[in-house]
Amino acid sequence: QVLLVESGGGLVQPGGSLTLSCAASGFPSSRYAMSWHRQAPGRERELVARISSSGSTNYADAVKGRFTISREYAKNTVLLQMNSLKPEDTAVYYCNANWALLHQDYWGQGTQVTVSS
């Protein structure tokens, strides 16, 4: 059974930090590009950060310099370190695993991040 389980969301004050974790199981996640997306109320889901199977990364302009995506291959886990959080970062954050060549695309259930004083 393919599973992506996110954790680490919560309520944080502006300027604070959170680390999201995505645990993958049921498929060879090390061969997949992994990414984090977010969706705020009334808005479309958007890409936040992506890390390829080889470890190269790219980020949305809105989070560059504040967020860092990384992967722990031995643990089949992808992390999103979020620093200097802003109210506009408030959203449900989703983990995604994608292998375009095989047309395989998996999503987690999401974790809520709320940035508010």
C-alpha positions, 0 to 999 in steps of 0.5 A: 500500500502506497502511503505518504504521511505528513506530520509537523504542522501546527500553529506558530507565530510570525517569524517562527519556525516549523519542520514538516516531515513526510514519511513514504512507504509502499514504493521506492521513494528514493527513485521519485521526485518529492515535493511539498505543495500548499493550498490556502482557502480559496486558492489553488494548490501551489508548488512550494519546494521540490527535490529530485531523486538525485537531490537537486532542489528548486523553490517557489519565489515566495519561500526562497531563502526561508524554506529548505527541502531535504530528504533522508534516503535511509528513512524514506522521509522528506523534510521541509524546514520552514523559517521566518514564517509569515501569515501568508504561509498559512495553508494545508501543506501536502507531500507529493511523490512523482515519477513522470516517466512511469506516470506515477503520482502520489499525494499525502493527506495534508497537514495544516500550518497556521501562522498567526499571533 
